[in-house]
């Protein structure tokens, strides 16, 4: 099915509206570059070091990003980026196909010289192929899934199947001569949002204590450290006397944060609902430490320069942990982890990490 779809794009006549704007010529030798990483938030954040590497290598280039609305705030306003092309998901299959074709047409009309597919799925492959860019970079299989590598003409092999995703993304950039001297990145937060968050924290927190952001919700059960462990960790931190604890959460996750609070004796503060990702990013940036599982918020905290203690179970920390120090990973599963860990094994690995172990790690990293 995937092969036929890619070949279908290749066989469309040049008069087809998807392929309008066929000519490609750099303006004054300045390349037009498109990054494709549509979602999810954590994966988008992990492409930011690659964006900065590309900007360092091509300071005058037009660099755009194809992205979906849910992850847009992670990159919008970034000084290394010129513009975002937003692909709106449509639930209806027929309308979704039409929306994808419209988006491909938009990408094609921009006449990019270079496209980098960091996503590596069928949809990103179609966008890559429809761009008509002379140089289309992507990963080889198995990192490139759903035969998306058929859409690229510059295929990048990975040095190891357990490379960290940030390193993978930087490896793709190296083929353009773009290298990152460090992992410094930017999530732009407007001053008015900073002020709103600062006012809230000033009202609820003891300014003489350090703030620990604790994020209990995860998106998959094999990542879930027991909620009673989160509660015990909160009590240990609050009993210490030097720390305030703020239970953070995202859309649809309030119930988890409230459950953790219910299980505690000392009743930490539950964060309010944040209007968007930028509010969350600044709230976490104000913390002296972030503690949580393998989630997008973990990567946001790391990108904001916050020390991170990350607890892992059913996912490989070598591939998915933050690289930016200071960071400490807590993992008690088999080494190396199996390619796919069953839920019972993941839960056992998570339960092997005690609240006391997590508390000691927090003490080591809290800035």
N, C-alpha and C positions, 0 to 999 in steps of 0.2 A: 504493500500500500504506500509506504513512504517513498520507495524508489519511483513508483508511478507518479506520485505527486511532484517530486522534484523534476522528473523528466517532463511533466506537463508544463511546468514553468519554463523550462528550457525551450520547449517547442512552440510556445505562444508566438504569434507573428509580431514583428516589431511595431506594427500599427496598434497593437493592443494597448489600452490606456495604462496598464501596469508598467509598460516599458517606455513611456514618453520621457524624453530627455535622455536620449541614448549617449550623446557625446560626453566624453570625460576629458577634461583638460584642466590641470592645476592652474589656478589664477596666480600669476607671479611666482610660480614654484611653491605655493603654499598648499599643502594637502588638506582635503576635507575628510575628516575621520568620523566614523560612527561606531560607538560602543553599543553592543546589544547585551543587556542583562535585564530582562523584563521584571523579574521577581526572584525570590522572596526577599524580605527586608534584610535578613542576615547575609544572604548571598550578595545582594546589591552593595551592602556596606563593605564586603570583602573585595569588591572590585575597585573601591576608591583608591587604594595604593597604586593600582594599575593606571587609573586616570591621571594621578599626579605624575607617574613616571612618563606617560605619554606627553603631558604638558611640558615637562622638563625637556623632553627630546624634541618636541615640536612647539616652541613657544608662540609661534605666530599662526599655528594651524587653526582651522575651524574644527572644534571637537564637540560632537553632539552625542546624546545618549537616548536610545530607544528603551522605554520603560513603561510599566503599568501604573495606574494611579495609586495603588496601595503603597508602593515603594517610592513614590515621587519625592516626598519630602526629605528622603535620605540624601538626595543629590541636588535638589533645586537650590539655586542661589550659590552653588559652589563656584568659587572664582576661577577654577581650572576648567570650567565647562561653559560652552557658549549657549547651548539651548537643549531642551528636552523634547523629544518626540513621544507623545503619550499615546499608548495603545489602550483603548477602552475595551475591556472584556464585555461580551454580550452573551447572556445565558442561552438564548435561542440559537440552535445549531446553524440554521440557514442564515440568520442575521449575523452570526459570528463569522461565517465564511466571508460574507460581504464586507464586514468591518475589517477583516484581515486583508482582503484585497485592496480596500481603500488605503489602509496603512502602508501596504507594500508600494502602492502608487505614490504616496507621499514620500516614502524613502527614496524611491527611484528618481523622483523629480528633483531631489536635493543633489543628485549627481556626486555621490561620495567617491573618493579615490581609494579609500581604505575602509574596510568594515572588519570589526573584530567581534566574533560571536563567543562571548564568555558563557552563554547560557547552555548551548549544546543540546537543544531539543528540537523536535520537528518544527514547531512554530518559529523559533529563532532561525532555523535553517532556511525556511521559506523566505523570511524577511531578508536574510543574508543573500540568498540567490536572486531575489527580485531586485535588490539594490543595483545590480549590474556593475558594481565596483570592480575595477581591474584586479585589485588585490583583496581577497576575502580570507581572513585568518580565522582558524578555529582549531580545536583539539582533534587528535586522532581518537578512534574508539579504543577503549570503552568509555573514556571520559566524555566524548561526544556521543550522545544517545540518540535513539530513534533515527539512525542513519543521517543525522544532521551534517556529518562530515562531507556528504555528497555535495553540499552547497558551497563548500569552501575550495579554494585552489592553493592555499598555503596552510598545510596541516602540521600542527605542532605536537610532537610526542612528549610525554611526561617522563621525567627521570626515574620516578618511583610511583607505584600505585598508591602509596600512602603519603604523598606530598600534601602539605597543608594547602587548603584552597587559595589562600592569599598568595602562596608561592606559585601555585599553578597559574594564577592570573598574571603574575609578574613574568612567568616563563613565556606566556603568549606575547607579552610586550617586548621581550628580549629579541624576538625575531624582526622587530623594527628598529633595533638599536636603542630601545628605551629601557633604562634601568633606574631603579629607585634607590637613592642613597640611604633612605631610612623608611620607616613606616608611618611617618607623620601624615595625617589626613585631615580633612575638614568636613564637618557637617555644619552647614551654615544655619545659625539661629538668629533671627532678627532681634534687635534691641528691645522692641516692645514685648516680645515673648520672654526674653530674659528677665525683664522687669516684672512681668506677671508671676513668673515662677519664683523669683527672689522674694517678692512680697509674701507669697504663700508660705514659703519655708521660714521666713522670718517670724511669721505669726505662730507657727506650730512647734518650732524647735528651740531647744536650749542652745544658745549660741556658744556656750562653753564646752559643748560636747561634739565629738566627731559623729558624722552621719554615715550610717551603713544602709545602702539600698539593697533590699532582699527581694528577689523576684522568684516566686514559687511556681507560677504557671508555666507549662511547656505545651508544645503542640502535639507530642506523641507520647504514649504511655511508657515506652522504653527509655525515655529521658527523665522520667518523673522521680526525683528524690522524694522519699515519703514525706507527706505533709506534716506528720507529727515530728519528724526530724527538723523540718524548717521551724516549727514552733519551739522546739527545745533550743535550737540555735539562737532564735530571737531572745529567749529568756536568758541564755548565757550572756549574750552581748549586753542586754539591759541590766542584768545583775552586776556586771563588771563596773558600772558606774561612769565609764568614760564615753559611752556611745548612746546615740539615739538610733532607732531602727525605723525605716520607712518601708512598708510593704507595697511594692509597685505592681502594676498589672496593665494589660492592654485590652483591646476590645473583646468583650465576651468573657473576660477572665476575673471579674470582680468577685465572683462566688468563691474562687480558689483563694484569693487573698483574704477574704473575710473568714474562710474556714481555718486558715492558719492562725489568724488572730484569735478566733474562738478557742483554739487548742492551747494558746499560751496562758501563762499566769499573769504576765506583766503588761499585756495588751499594748503592743506597738501600734503606731499610727498607720492607718491604711491611706495610701495616696489617693487624691481625688482623680476623677476621670480627666484625662488630658485630651484637649481638643485635637491634637495631632502629634505626629512623630517628633516634631521639633520641640514641642513642650516637654515630651518625655526625655528627649536627649539632653535638654538643659537641666531638667530636674536631676537626672543621673549625674550630669557633669558636676553638680554642686555636692555630690556625695564624696566621702573620703574613701569609700570602698563599695564595690558591687559584688554581691553573692548571688549565684543562680546556676541554672542548668544550661544545656546546649540550646540556646535560643537566639533570635534576632536581637532582643534587648542586651544580651551579653556582648554581642559584637558592637552594638551602639555604644555601650559603656566603654569598651576598649578604644573605639574610635575617638571618643571624647576625652581620652587620656586618663581615665579612672582606673585605679588598680582593680583587678578582677580575680576573684576566686571562683572557679568554674567546676561544677560537679558533673561527671560524665558516667553514663551507664551503657546504653545500647548503641551508642555511636562512637566512632574512633576519634579519640582526642588528638591524635597525630594529624588528622585531616581537618578537624573542625574547631580546635581550640584557637583562641586569639594568639597572635604572634607578638603583639606589642607588649613589652614589659612595662610595669610589673604585672605578672600574671602567674597564678598557681593553679594547676589542674589537679583535681582529686579524682582518681580512677582506681578501682580495685578489681576490675575484670581481667579476663585472660589477655596475655600479651604474646603475640599481637592479637587484637580482637578478630573474631571471625568476620567474614564479609557481611554476614547477616546474623545477628544475635537474636535468639528467640526471646520472647517477653519474660519468661521465667528466669532465664540466665541474666537478663538485663536488670530485673528487679533485685536479684540476689547480689549482683555487683554493686548496685546503688545502696542497698541496705548494709553492705560491708563498710560503707563510709559513715562513721558515727558522727553525731552532732559535736562531740568533743574534738574529733579530728578537724571538722570544719571550723570550729571556734578557734583552734590553735592556728589554722591557716589564716583566718581573718586577722588575728593579732599580729601575725608576721607582716601582713601587707597593708593594713590600714595606714594611710599616709598622715 
